[in-house]
Amino acid sequence: MTSQRGAERVAVDAFVKVSGADGQELVFRTRDLSENGLFLYTKVARAYPIKVGSTLHLELYDFDQHVACKVVVVRVVESGSAESDKFPTGFGVKIVECDDAARAALTTMISRIKSGEVY
């Protein structure tokens, strides 16, 4: 699935840990991932201090792989919105900083998911 985001998105269910400027760590899941960003959600209803423009440190965990990068929140899906009827509430983030090793691990992770390879 490719859209105006500029990179193919792949469906994935992985854990993600984010932290903001206040240092608070929150755990989410991701529903899809691309080399440019991902969508994060949680099934636990609660208010999060995350809004469009928030900069976060993100750690993506998938099996034995770990990718850390800096992201910016680009959209938030609120409860009661049209999109929330089809998808869980959460937020989309764009990767804005990722070192070469993390970028390579992300590319490998996406390739593995696309091929259907399971560890």
C-alpha positions in Angstrom: 0.0 0.0 0.0 1.6 3.3 -1.2 0.1 6.7 -0.7 1.2 10.3 -0.6 3.5 9.2 2.2 6.1 8.2 -0.4 6.9 4.7 0.9 5.1 1.4 0.9 3.3 0.6 4.2 3.3 -3.0 5.5 0.9 -4.4 8.1 2.7 -5.3 11.3 1.7 -5.8 15.0 4.7 -4.8 17.1 5.4 -3.1 20.4 6.6 0.5 20.4 7.8 2.5 23.3 7.8 6.3 23.0 9.0 9.1 25.3 8.6 12.8 25.0 10.4 15.8 26.4 8.9 15.2 29.8 10.6 11.8 29.9 7.4 9.8 30.4 7.5 6.5 28.7 4.4 5.1 27.0 3.9 1.7 25.3 1.8 1.4 22.1 1.4 -1.1 19.3 1.8 -0.4 15.6 -0.7 -1.4 12.9 1.5 -0.4 9.9 5.0 0.7 9.2 6.9 2.2 6.3 10.5 3.6 6.0 9.0 7.0 6.6 6.7 6.4 9.5 4.2 4.3 11.4 0.8 4.4 13.1 0.6 3.8 16.8 -2.4 2.8 18.9 -3.5 1.3 22.2 -6.7 -0.5 23.2 -6.6 1.1 26.6 -8.8 4.1 26.7 -7.0 7.0 28.2 -5.8 10.5 27.4 -2.3 10.8 26.2 -0.2 14.0 26.1 0.4 13.6 22.4 -0.7 16.1 19.8 0.2 17.0 16.2 3.7 18.5 16.2 4.9 16.5 19.3 8.4 15.2 18.9 9.0 11.8 20.4 11.8 9.3 20.9 10.5 6.0 19.5 11.8 2.4 20.0 10.2 -0.2 17.8 10.5 -3.9 18.9 9.9 -6.8 16.6 11.3 -10.2 17.6 15.0 -9.7 18.2 15.1 -6.5 16.3 15.1 -3.0 17.8 15.0 0.3 16.0 15.3 3.7 17.7 14.6 7.0 16.1 13.1 10.4 16.5 9.6 11.0 15.2 7.0 13.8 14.9 3.3 13.3 15.3 1.6 14.2 12.0 -2.0 13.2 12.7 -4.2 12.0 15.6 -7.2 9.8 15.2 -9.6 10.8 17.9 -12.4 8.6 19.4 -15.7 9.4 17.5 -14.0 10.4 14.3 -14.9 8.8 10.9 -11.6 7.0 10.8 -12.1 5.6 14.3 -15.1 3.6 13.1 -12.7 1.4 11.0 -9.4 1.7 12.9 -8.3 2.0 16.5 -7.7 5.5 17.8 -4.1 6.5 17.8 -1.6 8.7 16.0 0.6 8.7 12.9 4.2 9.6 13.2 6.8 10.6 10.6 10.4 9.5 11.2 12.6 12.6 11.2 15.9 11.3 12.6 17.3 7.8 12.3 21.0 6.8 12.2 22.4 4.5 9.5 22.3 1.4 11.7 18.6 2.0 12.7 17.7 2.8 9.1 19.3 -0.5 7.9 17.5 -2.5 10.7 14.2 -0.8 9.7 14.7 -1.7 6.0 15.5 -5.3 7.0 12.4 -5.5 9.2 10.1 -4.3 6.5 11.7 -6.7 3.9 11.1 -9.6 6.3 7.5 -8.6 6.9 6.8 -8.2 3.2 8.3 -11.7 2.5 6.2 -13.3 5.2 9.3 -14.6 6.9 8.7 -15.5 10.6 11.5 -15.9 13.2 
